Amino acid sequence: MTTTLFTNARLIDPGSGTDAPGWLLIEDGLIREKGAGARTPEAERHVDCAGQCLAPGIVDIGVKVCEPGERHKESYRSAGLAAAAGGVTTMVTRPDTQPSIDTPEVLEFARRRANEAAPVNVLPMAALTKGRQGREMTEIGFLMDAGAVAFTDCDHVVRDTRVLSRALSYARSLGALVIGHCQEPGLSSGACMTSGKFASLRGLPAVSPMAERMGLDRDIALLEMTGARYHADQITTARALPALERAKRNGLDITAGTSIHHLTLNELDVANYRTFFKVKPPLRAEEDRQAIVAALRDGLIDIISSMHTPQDEESKRLPFEEAASGAVALETLLPAALRLYHAGALTLPELFRAMALNPAGRLGLASGRLSPGAPADLVLFDPDAPFVLDRWTLRSKSKNTPFDGARLQGRVLATYVAGQPVFGGE
């Protein structure tokens, strides 16, 4: 068995909520022991962390990899390299490909390509309904047997309540996790901004924040009826938070996430129709952003995701209303999240609780913590290193990041999967 000792580290452990100096011993791909002080166990390899932060690798729910169908936008190889460079050790991939991942055969293709090409762990999600069209549910049991860890139609909201209720009931019988996109589809259709003065001044079609609240309310009612396991992929408005708090207080099996873009940007960043800032749901008012940060700190919102959505130049170099939604974020997730740490809004253990511990726990994974027996999926990073992002240096095939030219603080130094370096390292 190979042993590796990380010394002189600043250990960020979201499981215990600690941020303290110490060492970590890895054996055969697992964490064997951690401690503090000068006395350390023997090991075959030594890694001197030079006082930098060593934390569990990020578990990123909601990554879009464009295989099959749009490999020119992102492949498993390019996404895996971007993830490794960003400290993401597990990508949980979306099924909104062409064709959708809605059969065991397509899922098996995706799993095989991921295993061949990606240096990080890849866990696939499958579509909840066939073709993500909201008419007929997929073979959830067969897809689970093929390796699907959750079921979602992504941003295609299932309009037919009867179809959704049946799918939730069936998922409940199998213990499957359903991930929903909380938007009232009639109100949000065609919108590219959040309603308000800024959207009116720009003359862009907008949607009220109440569309998110209404979508969440509907899904919560169906959860009360079916008892299913449910995760809301992106909660982005203050209006939705009371409903989420009530659902949790009433004992429903519900968790919620938000995207790094809605935590660190607001609607004013769209400025003069900058399409790299067009995401779904649209960027919100600053008051909403602050409310979501507070909900994350209080534990009401559980998970931070990149919602990595590659789009090529032709899809983005269009008028704002016509441009494709989405932004790449695998490599910018950690430095963008560190904006919240440097602003004093969240501690490092709180950040990694939302980026590693909670998503791993929701999926039943042993990772996301620095505990003996946990997988040695780790990220070593300097939280204070400043840099200006140049989008052309990103490893993703698509370069549609809203942080192009932004001043960021925090660099990944090395990423380890099962104790082996997949980025940086020795």
N, C-alpha and C positions, 0 to 999 in steps of 0.2 A: 504494500500500500504506500502510495506517495503522500508525504506530509509537507505542508507549506505553512510557515509561520509569518504572519503579518505583524510587524512590531512598529512601535512609535506611531500608532494610529490614533486618530480622534474618532472613537466608535460612536456611530449614530444608530441607536437601536430603538425603533418605534415600538417594539414589543414591550420593552420596559420603560420607554419614554425617557431614555437617558442619552446624554451627550457628554462623553468623558473619555480621557486618554486610556489606552489599553492595548492589548494584543489579542490576536485571533489565530487559532490553530485549525488548519484544514487537513482532513485526511480522507482520501478516496472520494473526493467530490463533495464531502459533507463537512459542516462545522463540527469539530470535535470538542473544542474548549475555547473559552475566552476568559480574559482576566486583566488585571491591572498590576502595576509594580514592575520592578526590575527583573524579578525572577521569571524566566520563561521556560517552557518545555523544549526538548530537543526536536529538531525537524530537519528534513533533507534539503529543503529550500527555504530561503529567507527573503522577505520583501520588506524593505524599510519604507514606511509610508511617509516619513519626513514630517510628521505632525499634521498631515492632511486628513480629510474626512474619509472614513470607510463605512459604507452603509449598505443595506440590502439592495440588490438590483431592482430597478423599477419594473413593475408589472403593469403593462399598458393595455387597457381594455378599449377596443374600438379602432384598431389600426387597419387602414385599407391598403391591401396589396393588390395590384391590378392584374394578377394572374388568376384565372385565364381571361383573355379578351383584350386587355389594354396594357400589355407588357411594356410598351414604349413609355408609359407614365411611371410605372414602378414594378420591379420584379422582386421575388423573394430574396435574391442576392443583394440588390441595392438597398432594399428595406432593412435587411438583416445587418448590413454594414452600417447603415445610418443608426439603427437601434444600438448597436454595440458602441458606436462613437458617442451616443447620447446617454449611456448608462442604463439602457433598457435591456434587461436580460430575458424578459418574456413578453412577446407580442401576442395579444389576443386579437385575431384578425376577423374582419367583417365579411359578410357574405354578399356584399353588393358589387359583385363582379359581373362579367359578361361571358357566359351565362351566370346566373346566380348560383351560389353553392346551396342547392336545395335537394340534391340526391346523394346517396352514399358514393356513387361513382365520381362525381365532381369533387366531393369532399376528399376522397382518397387521392385524386390527382393533386389537389392543393397540399395535402399532408406530405405526399412524396416529394413534391417540388421544394417544400419548405425544409424537409430533412436533408435534401441534397445540397441546397444552396445557402441557407441562412445559418450564420454562426451562433445565433441565440435560440432560445426556446420559442417555438411557435405553436399556439393552441388555436384551432379554428372554431369559429362560430358558424352556425348554419341558419338558413332562412327559416322563418316561422311559417310562411305560406309559400306555395309554389310560385316561382318567378317573382316573389315579393309583391304579388298583385292583390293580396288580401281577399282572395276568393276561396281557397282551399288550403288547409294546413298541410304541411309536409309530413313525411314519415318520421316523426320525432324519435321514436324508439330505435329505428334502424340507423338514423343519423347519430344518435348517442353511441350506439355500438361501434360506429365508424370513427368515433373520436370527437364529435361536436361537444363543446363545453358549455354552450349557451345557444339561444335561439332568438333571432331578431330580424325584422324587416328593415332595419336601419332607419333612414329618414322617410320611408314609405309607411305612413301611418295606416293601420288596418281600419278602414272606415266602417266595415260591417261589424257591429257589436256582437252579433250572434257568432260569426266566425271567430272573433277574438276570444269570446267566452269559452267556446268549445276548445280552442287551442290551449287556453290557460288551464282548463279542466284536465285536458289530456296531459299537459306538461306537469301538472300537480300530481297526477297518478304515477308519473315516472320520476318525480323529483328533479325535473329539468328547470333550469333558470331561464326566464324570459326577460329580454331586454327591450324596453320600449322607448320610443321617441315621443316626448310629451308635447304635442302641438295639436290644436283643433284644426283639421286639414282644410276646412272651408275658409276659415279666417286667414290662415297662413299661406294659402296657395298664391304663388306669384309674388310674394313679398320678398324684399331684399334688404329692408331696414326695419328698425323698431319705430313705431309711430311716435310722433312728437315734433317739436319745433324744428329740430335739425333735419329730419326726413322731409318735412314740408319745404324747408328752404332749398333742399337739394332736388325736390320734385320727384322723389323716388317712391315706388309703391311700398307701403309699410304695413306692419302687423302689430296689433296691440299685445302687450305683455300678457293680457288675459287669455290669449290663445294657449299659452303654456299652462296656465292654471286650469283652464277648461279640459285640456287633454289629460292632465294629471288627475283631475277629479274623476273623469270617466274611468281611467285605468284603476284608480283606487277602489271605486265602486265594484268593478269586476273582480278585484283581488278579494274584497270582502265576500263576494259570492262564491269564488272558486278556491280560495286559500292557496293560490300559486306562489311560487318564489319569483320575485320581480325586482328588476333594477332599472331605474330611470337613467338613461344614458347622459342627458345633459339638463340640469336644472340651472337656469340662468337669470331668473327674475325674482324679485322680492315677493311678488304676488303669489308665487307657487309655494313659498316656504311654510305658511301656516297649514296648508293641506298636507304637506309632507310630514310636518311635526305631529299632526293629529293621527295620521296613518301609523307612524311609528309608535306613538303613545298607545294606540289601540291594539298593538301587538301584531300587526300585519308583517309578513315576511318581505319587507321592502327596503331597498337601499337606493342611494342616489349618487350620481356623479356630476361632474361639470368639466368643461374643457379648460385647458391652460389659457386659451385666447380670451375666454369670458372672465377669467380671473385677473388678467393683466392688461386688457385693452377695453376701450369703450367706443360708443358710436361715433365720437368725434374723431377717432383715428381714421375713419373713412375719408375725411378731409375732402380733397377734390377728386372724388370718385376713384379712389385707389382700390382696384379690384382684388389685390392680395389680401385685403381686409374683409372681403365678402365671404362670410362663413354661414353655416346653418346650424342652429337658429342665428339670426343676425346679432351683431354686437349690440349690447344694451347700454342704457344710461349709466352714468357713473354711480348713481345711487344704488342701482341694481348690482353693479360690480362689487361695491362695498358690502352690500347685504350678503352676497354669495361668499365673500371672503370670511365674514363673520360666522356664517352658517358652517363653513368648513372648519373654522377654529373651534366651534362649539360641538362639532361632531354630528350635526344634523345632515350635512352633506358628507358622504363617506369617501369618495374617490375622485382623484384628479386624473384625467386622461389627456393624451395629445390630440385625439380625434384626427389623426394623421390622414389627410385626404389629398393625394397628389393630383395635380391638374397641369397639363402641358401649357406652353406659352400661348398656343392658338386658342385655348379655352379661356384664358384670362385676359388676353389683349383684345378685349371687346368693351363696348359700353357697359357700365356697371350693372344695369338691369339684365343684360343678356349674358354676362360672364358667368362661368361655372362657379359654384360655391366650393369652399374648402381651402385648407392650407396644410402644407407639410409641417411636421412638428416633432418628429422623433429625436432629432438632434438638438432642438431648441427647448424641449420640455423642461429639462433640469435648469439650465441657466435662466429661463423665463420664470420658473417657479421660485428661483432664488431671489427674484425681485421682491417677493412677499417676505422672505426671510430678512433681507437687507432693510426693508421698510419697517420691520418690527411687528408685522402682522401675524406671522407664524414662526415657531421655532423649527429647527431642522428635524427633530423627532416627529413633530406634528406634520411637517411636509411629507416625510417618508411613511408616516402612518397612512396618508391618503394616496401615496404613489406606489407603495409596496405592500405594506401589511394588510390594509383593508381589501384591495383588489385580490390579493392572494387568498385571503380568508373567504371572500365571497365565492371564489371558484374552488374552494376546498384544497388549495395548494399548501405545501409545507414551507414555501419560501416566504420572503418578505420580512424576515427577522434575523437577528444575530444570535440565535439560540442553538445550543448543542443538538445535533441531529438534523438541523435545517440544511437544505441545499446550499452549497457555497457559491451562490449567485450574488456577486458583489460589485459595487462601484466605488472606485477611489477618485475623489475629486477635490479640487481647490475651490472653496466657495467664494474666494475673494479675487480671483484672477480676472482682470478686466479685458475686454476685447470688443471690437466692432465687427458685427456679423456681415460677411460677404456671402450672399446666397449662392454664388457660383462655387464656393468651397464645400457646399453640402454634398453628402454622399448619395442622397436621394436623386433619382433620375429627374424628377420634377423639382423646380426651384421656387415654387409659389409660397414663400414665407412672408408673413407680415413684418417680420423682424429684420428684413434686409436693411442694412445701414444702421441698425439700432445699437446703442451701447449696452452691452450685457456684462454681467459679472458672475463668474463661476465656470470652470472648465473641467471636463472629465479627463482624468489622467490615465485611468485604466478601467477595464471592465472584465469581469471574470464570470464564466458560466461553468458550474460544477468544478470550481477551483482552477480552471484553465483560462489563461488570458485570451480574450477575443478582440480586445482593443488595447493598445498600449501594453503596459506590463513588461515583465522581464522574460 
